Amino acid sequence: MTQITDMVSMETEGDVAVVTVDNPPVNALSAGVRTGLYEAVTKADADDSVKSILIVCSGRTYIAGADIKEFGQAPQGTPLPDVHSAIENASKPVVSTIHGTALGGGLETALVCHYRVAVDSAKFGLPEVKLGLLPGAGGTQRLPRIVGVQKALEMMTSGDPIGAKFALECGLIDEIVDDLKEGGLAFVKKIVEEGRPLVKVSDSNDKLAEAKGNPDLFAGFRKAIARKARGFEAPEAIIQCVEAAVNSDSFEDGMKAERERFMTLVTGAQSAAQRYYFFAERQANKIPGIDKDIELIPVKSVGIIGAGTMGGGIAMNFATVGIPVTITEPDQDRLDKGLGVVRKNYERSVKSGRLTMDDVDKRMGLITPTTNIEDLKDCDLVIEAVFELMDIKKDIFTKLDSFMKDGAILASNTSALNLDEIASVTKRPEMVIGLHFFSPANVMRLLEVVRGDMTADRVLATCMAIAKKIRKVAAVSGVCPGFIGNRMLYARGVQANKMIFEGPMPWDVDRVLFDFGFPMGPFAMSDLAGLDIGWDESKSKGETIRDRLCEMGRRGQKTGQGYYNYDPKTRAKTPEPEVEKLINEFSEKKGKTRREFSDDEILERCIYPMINEGAKIIEEGMSFRPSDIDVVWVNGYGWPVYRGGPMHYADSIGLDKVAARLKEFQAQDNDDFWQPAPLIEKLVAEGKGFKDM
Ligand SMILES: NC(=O)c1ccc[n+]([C@@H]2O[C@H](COP(=O)([O-])OP(=O)(O)OC[C@H]3O[C@@H](n4cnc5c(N)ncnc54)[C@H](O)[C@@H]3O)[C@@H](O)[C@H]2O)c1
């Protein structure tokens, strides 16, 4: 065996040169891998005793992508295009034998080989779009040539991988082998014996034919992904590259189009935000000050109190990953109703083909209903999800403390109540923690893990691990009103609700935030949640817009009317002149002179309070790091990931500019609400941003 570089070696098996990549953990295409592949293939190609070349990877996967650490660094080692050219233009067959995941630059490298085989469990994808990029090493040009235009568009704009069986059907691989290396060797020997041609994907144009001169195919595809791709630059750039593959005179012209668009994306703000966010999400699971080898509490069974909107969804998370759940309600009817909703939710996945009825029965079989709360006593973790009232929560935690086994974790799903106060009724506050799921709990990825004053490190670390297990993205918050997400949402809401008496109407505010990239603005969101949440008819005196709307029966989408009118069939919303009249009346009563607002001002009035509140959250120690706040907002509140999150966004504008604008608003409104957080002042004085913390 010859070591070519520290990451690539070569040995001969008969007349086959076997080139092995070994760059743990995922065999990323680092400089050492690129140079090694280039030199090994060049050497083998020049060696007359070698008849064919087999590329294989050690460890758990084939090359799973670029080395993301090299982004933005000065280039080192052999450039990837040179590696690809050496492989594709070799004078003898080069075959990749694939296991694990061939992703990104990995799949692009497999695509320059003359043939590909894979084990049954292998997966293939071009996920660059998820980092705001496109496959920039020929992927946009070669993939449509091998799997066809439609499938290539789907794979590259979704970034989702496909399995080996499907890859074989589409022509992406040539054979499924039982054994990675032996299977690969057998295949290579076979094609040499059969004298099969050296297939260059770049020369294969048959699968482009269906799309040539058929612009409808692209128009239809753009329409199909319009909703999901709204605001993102990369999917459109990918489509344009595939159009170039189809319509250019040569493969090289298509490569040029790909190169140009890749450079635009890689130097642009969206990809910078998405790459930042990629690391932010991984970072959020790490807790400073807790030993990563801390012994976790085994959680083999979970108890849930309350089978309402949240309790049912939370139960599903655990049953889905095979953890048995006992769920309780005081009353059999409500229990049956709650479980009925859970079953319906699962059955919906059967209709969409994601589950079988058998799966549903298995999962439902893991959920045990009971009206006796003491049946939860042996659970390793209980999660309380009853009404948001302190007295009821305290009553439940007092009970739990009296019968739960020692060592059980006691969690509350409260959205806003003081967790420390809840914990104080128990004799084991160190076992109490907040697990703030978002609605619908079986769908939303975010989990705010609320660390009380007394919460034990072991309990916190266990809950972070559980979050991963149930496929949530967790971020830790301290105990403060609204925790991270709702606290910042509240700050935004204060200004949104003030602004509508000064100039813009609710639909103007909503439009600006929608265009910024949110799925909806604050007023549409209130309509969706229901305007009467927390509203009490008996106490309503018509003093606020909300009071008046609720009194008028305009309680949001569920009544067909709120700030907007909703079409009963399509749910499309339209502004209501009566609401406009009402808002104008309130403006007058408050002595406000209405004026024009630019879209920029509307945006700043909504977003800058969030940034300021975020800074306060950090300086109070309620969040470990600014990026955790971004994780909360991207996952829980639909902040567009291509803007990184509110704290990243602040840095991208420049914290000095944000601070200056906050002061202008402060002077204009004569309101200390706008006083910049001391942390912002400090960072600005030091010429720093949140990223430097
Ligand atoms: N709905 C949301 O969007 C959302 C989001 C995050 C957190 N939360 C929080 O989750 C909790 C539950 O909210 P929800 O929306 O599911 O409310 P819900 O009204 O839909 O459900 C609460 C359930 O608790 C049951 N319950 C009441 N007292 C009980 C007791 N003593 N023992 C067992 N069950 C009891 C009720 O019968 C009801 O079914 C609240 O603390 C809320 O703030 C709600």
The ligand as an SDF file (V2000), in Angstrom:
LIG
                    3D

 44 48  0  0  0  0  0  0  0  0999 V2000
  -51.2740   26.0720   22.5920 N   0  0  0  0  0  0  0  0  0  0  0  0
  -50.0740   26.5600   22.3640 C   0  0  0  0  0  0  0  0  0  0  0  0
  -49.7900   27.1170   21.3050 O   0  0  0  0  0  0  0  0  0  0  0  0
  -48.9850   26.3950   23.3900 C   0  0  0  0  0  0  0  0  0  0  0  0
  -47.6600   26.4890   22.9880 C   0  0  0  0  0  0  0  0  0  0  0  0
  -46.6590   26.2830   23.9190 C   0  0  0  0  0  0  0  0  0  0  0  0
  -46.9850   26.0250   25.2310 C   0  0  0  0  0  0  0  0  0  0  0  0
  -48.2860   25.9730   25.6000 N   0  0  0  0  0  0  0  0  0  0  0  0
  -48.5710   25.6880   27.0090 C   0  0  0  0  0  0  0  0  0  0  0  0
  -48.9670   24.3480   27.1140 O   0  0  0  0  0  0  0  0  0  0  0  0
  -49.8920   24.2050   28.1820 C   0  0  0  0  0  0  0  0  0  0  0  0
  -51.1400   23.5380   27.6610 C   0  0  0  0  0  0  0  0  0  0  0  0
  -51.6850   24.3240   26.6390 O   0  0  0  0  0  0  0  0  0  0  0  0
  -52.7410   23.7380   25.5910 P   0  0  0  0  0  0  0  0  0  0  0  0
  -52.8100   24.7250   24.4930 O   0  0  0  0  0  0  0  0  0  0  0  0
  -52.4330   22.3490   25.2990 O   0  0  0  0  0  0  0  0  0  0  0  0
  -54.0800   23.8260   26.4370 O   0  0  0  0  0  0  0  0  0  0  0  0
  -55.4060   22.9550   26.2610 P   0  0  0  0  0  0  0  0  0  0  0  0
  -56.4680   23.7220   26.9210 O   0  0  0  0  0  0  0  0  0  0  0  0
  -55.5740   22.5640   24.8410 O   0  0  0  0  0  0  0  0  0  0  0  0
  -55.0880   21.6320   27.0750 O   0  0  0  0  0  0  0  0  0  0  0  0
  -54.9530   21.5920   28.4560 C   0  0  0  0  0  0  0  0  0  0  0  0
  -55.4840   20.2540   28.9050 C   0  0  0  0  0  0  0  0  0  0  0  0
  -55.1370   20.0510   30.2690 O   0  0  0  0  0  0  0  0  0  0  0  0
  -56.1920   19.3330   30.8610 C   0  0  0  0  0  0  0  0  0  0  0  0
  -56.1100   19.4860   32.3180 N   0  0  0  0  0  0  0  0  0  0  0  0
  -56.5050   20.5090   33.0690 C   0  0  0  0  0  0  0  0  0  0  0  0
  -56.2570   20.2430   34.3680 N   0  0  0  0  0  0  0  0  0  0  0  0
  -55.7070   19.0140   34.4290 C   0  0  0  0  0  0  0  0  0  0  0  0
  -55.2510   18.1770   35.4920 C   0  0  0  0  0  0  0  0  0  0  0  0
  -55.3170   18.5650   36.7320 N   0  0  0  0  0  0  0  0  0  0  0  0
  -54.7590   16.9730   35.1700 N   0  0  0  0  0  0  0  0  0  0  0  0
  -54.6680   16.5720   33.8950 C   0  0  0  0  0  0  0  0  0  0  0  0
  -55.1150   17.3210   32.8670 N   0  0  0  0  0  0  0  0  0  0  0  0
  -55.6100   18.5330   33.1180 C   0  0  0  0  0  0  0  0  0  0  0  0
  -57.4280   19.9460   30.2600 C   0  0  0  0  0  0  0  0  0  0  0  0
  -58.5340   19.0940   30.3820 O   0  0  0  0  0  0  0  0  0  0  0  0
  -57.0030   20.1350   28.8230 C   0  0  0  0  0  0  0  0  0  0  0  0
  -57.3410   19.0490   28.0120 O   0  0  0  0  0  0  0  0  0  0  0  0
  -50.0890   25.5990   28.7510 C   0  0  0  0  0  0  0  0  0  0  0  0
  -49.2180   25.7790   29.8200 O   0  0  0  0  0  0  0  0  0  0  0  0
  -49.6850   26.4860   27.5960 C   0  0  0  0  0  0  0  0  0  0  0  0
  -49.2480   27.7560   28.0120 O   0  0  0  0  0  0  0  0  0  0  0  0
  -49.2870   26.1390   24.7120 C   0  0  0  0  0  0  0  0  0  0  0  0
  1  2  1  0
  2  3  2  0
  2  4  1  0
  4  5  1  0
  4 44  2  0
  5  6  2  0
  6  7  1  0
  7  8  2  0
  8  9  1  0
  8 44  1  0
  9 10  1  0
  9 42  1  0
 10 11  1  0
 11 12  1  0
 11 40  1  0
 12 13  1  0
 13 14  1  0
 14 15  2  0
 14 16  1  0
 14 17  1  0
 17 18  1  0
 18 19  2  0
 18 20  1  0
 18 21  1  0
 21 22  1  0
 22 23  1  0
 23 24  1  0
 23 38  1  0
 24 25  1  0
 25 26  1  0
 25 36  1  0
 26 27  1  0
 26 35  1  0
 27 28  2  0
 28 29  1  0
 29 30  1  0
 29 35  2  0
 30 31  1  0
 30 32  2  0
 32 33  1  0
 33 34  2  0
 34 35  1  0
 36 37  1  0
 36 38  1  0
 38 39  1  0
 40 41  1  0
 40 42  1  0
 42 43  1  0
M  CHG  2   8   1  16  -1
M  END
$$$$
